[in-house]
Amino acid sequence: MVLDLEVLNSLNTVLFYYVAVQLVSTLQRDIVASHVDDAIKKGAKLLYKSPIPEGAGEGTSFHPVTVLADVNSEMDVQRKETFGPVVSVSPFDGTEAEAVRLANDTEYGLASSVYSKDETKAARIASKIQAGQVGINCYALGRSTPTL
């Protein structure tokens, strides 16, 4: 997967401010870590991994903010509920139909987001996604002014 320089620079700017987050339990931390490890073993590329706060011991539930690229449907991080600070970037053929197919290829469908400079296109795609809530240019419900 090739991410354009503008996207990578945006990720670096945003993620620079994020460090590991503390999850609800060490059990949840271990689930998130196993999903990330599974993805990397199956070919995902690790683009970013935040530091763990100094002094956070082995028994804490901190997990680094993690960005993975080249994620596919064979990986736990895309098939299961990860519920942790993980962003997965998946390649697709660029068509609206494929984007909708991938978004709907889950047994969960809790929430979804569509990002586009073209709000009409984003609304059209969002209307086809089967999720409990769909955001346009933001997470969850609502809309935000496109700044991509």
C-alpha positions as CSV (number, residue, x, y, z in Angstrom):
1,M,0.0,0.0,0.0
2,V,1.2,3.5,-0.8
3,L,0.0,6.4,1.3
4,D,0.6,9.8,-0.2
5,L,3.0,12.1,1.5
6,E,0.2,14.5,2.6
7,V,-1.6,11.7,4.4
8,L,1.5,10.5,6.1
9,N,2.4,14.0,7.2
10,S,-1.1,14.5,8.5
11,L,-0.8,11.2,10.5
12,N,2.5,12.2,11.9
13,T,1.3,15.6,12.9
14,V,-1.8,14.2,14.6
15,L,-0.2,11.1,16.2
16,F,2.7,13.1,17.6
17,Y,0.4,14.2,20.4
18,Y,-0.9,10.7,21.3
19,V,0.7,8.4,23.7
20,A,-0.4,5.0,24.9
21,V,-3.8,4.9,26.5
22,Q,-4.9,2.9,29.5
23,L,-7.5,0.3,28.7
24,V,-10.2,-1.1,31.0
25,S,-8.1,-4.1,32.0
26,T,-4.9,-6.0,31.3
27,L,-7.1,-8.7,29.7
28,Q,-8.4,-6.1,27.2
29,R,-4.8,-4.9,26.6
30,D,-3.8,-8.4,25.8
31,I,-6.7,-8.8,23.4
32,V,-5.7,-5.7,21.5
33,A,-2.0,-6.7,21.5
34,S,-2.9,-10.1,20.1
35,H,-5.0,-8.5,17.3
36,V,-2.1,-6.2,16.4
37,D,0.4,-9.1,16.5
38,D,-1.8,-11.3,14.3
39,A,-2.1,-8.5,11.7
40,I,1.7,-8.0,11.6
41,K,2.3,-11.7,11.3
42,K,-0.2,-11.8,8.4
43,G,1.5,-9.0,6.5
44,A,0.2,-5.7,7.9
45,K,2.8,-2.9,8.1
46,L,3.3,-1.1,11.4
47,L,3.2,2.7,10.5
48,Y,3.1,4.1,14.0
49,K,3.4,2.9,17.6
50,S,3.3,5.5,20.4
51,P,5.5,5.2,23.4
52,I,4.2,3.7,26.7
53,P,4.3,6.3,29.5
54,E,7.5,6.3,31.6
55,G,6.9,4.3,34.8
56,A,4.0,2.3,33.4
57,G,4.9,-1.2,34.7
58,E,4.2,-4.6,33.2
59,G,1.0,-5.0,35.2
60,T,-0.7,-1.9,33.8
61,S,-3.2,-1.9,31.0
62,F,-1.5,0.7,28.8
63,H,-1.4,-0.1,25.1
64,P,0.3,2.1,22.5
65,V,-1.7,4.0,19.9
66,T,-1.0,1.9,16.8
67,V,-1.5,2.5,13.1
68,L,-1.4,-0.5,10.7
69,A,-1.4,-0.5,6.9
70,D,-2.3,-3.2,4.4
71,V,-4.9,-4.7,6.7
72,N,-7.2,-7.3,5.2
73,S,-10.2,-9.4,6.2
74,E,-8.0,-12.4,7.2
75,M,-6.7,-10.4,10.2
76,D,-8.3,-10.4,13.6
77,V,-7.9,-6.6,13.9
78,Q,-10.4,-6.3,11.0
79,R,-12.7,-9.3,11.8
80,K,-13.1,-9.0,15.6
81,E,-13.9,-6.3,18.1
82,T,-10.5,-4.8,19.0
83,F,-11.7,-2.0,21.2
84,G,-8.4,-0.4,21.6
85,P,-6.3,2.5,20.2
86,V,-5.7,0.9,16.8
87,V,-6.2,2.5,13.4
88,S,-6.3,0.0,10.5
89,V,-5.8,1.2,6.9
90,S,-7.0,-1.2,4.3
91,P,-6.4,-1.0,0.5
92,F,-9.3,-1.3,-1.9
93,D,-10.0,-0.8,-5.6
94,G,-11.2,2.8,-5.2
95,T,-14.8,2.2,-6.1
96,E,-17.8,3.2,-4.0
97,A,-19.2,-0.3,-4.3
98,E,-16.0,-1.9,-2.9
99,A,-15.9,0.7,-0.1
100,V,-19.5,-0.1,0.9
101,R,-18.9,-3.9,0.5
102,L,-15.9,-3.7,2.9
103,A,-17.7,-1.5,5.4
104,N,-20.6,-3.9,5.5
105,D,-18.4,-7.0,5.7
106,T,-18.7,-7.4,9.5
107,E,-21.0,-9.2,11.9
108,Y,-20.9,-6.2,14.2
109,G,-21.5,-2.8,12.6
110,L,-21.5,-0.7,15.7
111,A,-20.3,2.5,14.0
112,S,-18.7,3.6,10.8
113,S,-17.3,6.9,9.3
114,V,-17.0,8.2,5.8
115,Y,-14.4,10.8,5.0
116,S,-14.5,12.8,1.7
117,K,-14.2,16.4,0.4
118,D,-17.4,15.7,-1.6
119,E,-20.2,15.7,0.9
120,T,-22.8,14.5,-1.6
121,K,-20.7,11.5,-2.4
122,A,-20.0,10.9,1.4
123,A,-23.8,11.0,2.1
124,R,-24.5,8.6,-0.8
125,I,-22.0,6.1,0.6
126,A,-23.0,6.6,4.2
127,S,-26.6,5.8,3.3
128,K,-25.5,2.3,2.1
129,I,-23.5,1.4,5.1
130,Q,-25.3,-1.0,7.6
131,A,-24.1,0.3,11.0
132,G,-25.6,1.5,14.2
133,Q,-24.3,5.0,13.5
134,V,-22.5,6.5,10.5
135,G,-20.5,9.8,10.7
136,I,-19.5,11.9,7.8
137,N,-16.1,13.6,8.1
138,C,-16.2,12.8,11.8
139,Y,-16.5,9.8,14.1
140,A,-20.0,8.7,14.8
141,L,-23.1,10.8,14.2
142,G,-23.1,14.1,12.5
143,R,-21.1,15.9,9.9
144,S,-18.1,18.1,9.9
145,T,-16.8,20.5,7.3
146,P,-14.4,18.7,4.9
147,T,-10.8,19.7,5.4
148,L,-9.1,16.8,3.7
